[in-house]
Amino acid sequence: MSAAAPRHPEPFPGSGLLHPVVLGAVVLLLLNDHVFKARWPSWWTGKLSDVAGLAMFPVLLQALWEKARARTGREFHPSRAVLVACVVLTGLCFSAIKVSADAGRAWQWALGTLQWPARAVWALLTGHPTPRVALVAHTVDATDLFTLPALLVALAVGWRRAGDS
């Protein structure tokens, strides 16, 4: 009697974020941005953040799409078309902010605005005044485009997940 091939758990909306590679990319991004860059600032720590972000961000976009779609009550199946759209959108936006100062400034404001609620809650809990939206650090650097192949990591993770269902 032969052993059956191991079956992956049934995907659910947003489950791509639980893939070990994606979780590892998130941990690496957080460690790099909050520890490594401060202790060992260099060209490499900048590129490391880009690689980690590109490996996980399309999967995050796909998860947001899946969760929004699930709220409409539609039947769920991971979509390779949505994955590819998320990878392409991430690549285009990343490229824009790396070569355009205006796009980079828009990114600084957008991410700063997304971070503001957490900063405001922290200020409230620690008895500090409510902070203003703070621009995030960003450098326009066309050499960061060399990290775009990291999008293939997100594509591989999501492609397999869509094929397993």
Contacts in CASP RR format, 6 or more apart in sequence:
PFRMAT RR
TARGET T0000
AUTHOR 0000-0000-0000
METHOD contacts of the structure
MODEL  1
MSAAAPRHPEPFPGSGLLHPVVLGAVVLLLLNDHVFKARWPSWWTGKLSD
VAGLAMFPVLLQALWEKARARTGREFHPSRAVLVACVVLTGLCFSAIKVS
ADAGRAWQWALGTLQWPARAVWALLTGHPTPRVALVAHTVDATDLFTLPA
LLVALAVGWRRAGDS
8 164 0 8 1.000
9 15 0 8 1.000
10 165 0 8 1.000
11 76 0 8 1.000
11 78 0 8 1.000
11 161 0 8 1.000
11 164 0 8 1.000
11 165 0 8 1.000
12 76 0 8 1.000
13 63 0 8 1.000
13 66 0 8 1.000
13 67 0 8 1.000
13 69 0 8 1.000
13 70 0 8 1.000
13 76 0 8 1.000
14 62 0 8 1.000
14 63 0 8 1.000
14 66 0 8 1.000
14 67 0 8 1.000
15 63 0 8 1.000
15 161 0 8 1.000
16 22 0 8 1.000
16 59 0 8 1.000
16 62 0 8 1.000
16 63 0 8 1.000
16 78 0 8 1.000
16 157 0 8 1.000
16 158 0 8 1.000
16 161 0 8 1.000
17 23 0 8 1.000
17 59 0 8 1.000
17 60 0 8 1.000
17 63 0 8 1.000
19 59 0 8 1.000
19 157 0 8 1.000
19 158 0 8 1.000
19 161 0 8 1.000
21 55 0 8 1.000
21 153 0 8 1.000
21 157 0 8 1.000
22 55 0 8 1.000
22 56 0 8 1.000
22 59 0 8 1.000
22 154 0 8 1.000
22 157 0 8 1.000
24 52 0 8 1.000
24 56 0 8 1.000
25 52 0 8 1.000
25 53 0 8 1.000
25 55 0 8 1.000
25 56 0 8 1.000
25 153 0 8 1.000
26 52 0 8 1.000
26 56 0 8 1.000
28 48 0 8 1.000
28 52 0 8 1.000
29 49 0 8 1.000
29 52 0 8 1.000
29 53 0 8 1.000
29 56 0 8 1.000
32 45 0 8 1.000
32 46 0 8 1.000
32 48 0 8 1.000
32 49 0 8 1.000
32 52 0 8 1.000
33 49 0 8 1.000
36 45 0 8 1.000
36 48 0 8 1.000
37 45 0 8 1.000
37 46 0 8 1.000
37 49 0 8 1.000
46 144 0 8 1.000
47 144 0 8 1.000
47 146 0 8 1.000
47 147 0 8 1.000
50 94 0 8 1.000
50 144 0 8 1.000
50 147 0 8 1.000
50 150 0 8 1.000
51 147 0 8 1.000
51 150 0 8 1.000
52 150 0 8 1.000
53 150 0 8 1.000
54 90 0 8 1.000
54 91 0 8 1.000
54 94 0 8 1.000
54 147 0 8 1.000
54 148 0 8 1.000
54 150 0 8 1.000
54 151 0 8 1.000
54 153 0 8 1.000
54 154 0 8 1.000
55 150 0 8 1.000
55 151 0 8 1.000
55 153 0 8 1.000
55 154 0 8 1.000
56 154 0 8 1.000
57 90 0 8 1.000
57 154 0 8 1.000
58 83 0 8 1.000
58 86 0 8 1.000
58 87 0 8 1.000
58 89 0 8 1.000
58 90 0 8 1.000
58 151 0 8 1.000
58 154 0 8 1.000
58 155 0 8 1.000
59 86 0 8 1.000
59 154 0 8 1.000
59 157 0 8 1.000
59 158 0 8 1.000
61 86 0 8 1.000
61 89 0 8 1.000
61 90 0 8 1.000
62 78 0 8 1.000
62 82 0 8 1.000
62 83 0 8 1.000
62 86 0 8 1.000
62 158 0 8 1.000
65 82 0 8 1.000
65 86 0 8 1.000
66 76 0 8 1.000
66 78 0 8 1.000
66 82 0 8 1.000
69 76 0 8 1.000
70 76 0 8 1.000
77 162 0 8 1.000
77 165 0 8 1.000
78 158 0 8 1.000
78 161 0 8 1.000
78 162 0 8 1.000
78 163 0 8 1.000
78 165 0 8 1.000
79 162 0 8 1.000
80 158 0 8 1.000
80 159 0 8 1.000
80 162 0 8 1.000
80 163 0 8 1.000
83 154 0 8 1.000
83 155 0 8 1.000
83 158 0 8 1.000
83 159 0 8 1.000
83 162 0 8 1.000
84 155 0 8 1.000
86 154 0 8 1.000
87 151 0 8 1.000
87 154 0 8 1.000
87 155 0 8 1.000
90 151 0 8 1.000
90 154 0 8 1.000
91 148 0 8 1.000
91 151 0 8 1.000
93 103 0 8 1.000
93 107 0 8 1.000
94 144 0 8 1.000
94 148 0 8 1.000
95 145 0 8 1.000
95 148 0 8 1.000
96 103 0 8 1.000
96 104 0 8 1.000
97 103 0 8 1.000
97 104 0 8 1.000
97 106 0 8 1.000
97 107 0 8 1.000
97 138 0 8 1.000
97 140 0 8 1.000
98 140 0 8 1.000
98 141 0 8 1.000
98 142 0 8 1.000
98 144 0 8 1.000
98 145 0 8 1.000
99 140 0 8 1.000
99 142 0 8 1.000
99 145 0 8 1.000
100 140 0 8 1.000
101 140 0 8 1.000
104 138 0 8 1.000
104 140 0 8 1.000
105 138 0 8 1.000
107 136 0 8 1.000
107 138 0 8 1.000
108 135 0 8 1.000
108 136 0 8 1.000
108 137 0 8 1.000
108 138 0 8 1.000
109 133 0 8 1.000
109 135 0 8 1.000
111 136 0 8 1.000
112 133 0 8 1.000
112 134 0 8 1.000
112 135 0 8 1.000
112 136 0 8 1.000
113 133 0 8 1.000
115 134 0 8 1.000
115 136 0 8 1.000
116 131 0 8 1.000
116 133 0 8 1.000
116 134 0 8 1.000
119 131 0 8 1.000
119 134 0 8 1.000
120 130 0 8 1.000
120 131 0 8 1.000
122 128 0 8 1.000
123 129 0 8 1.000
123 130 0 8 1.000
123 131 0 8 1.000
124 130 0 8 1.000
END
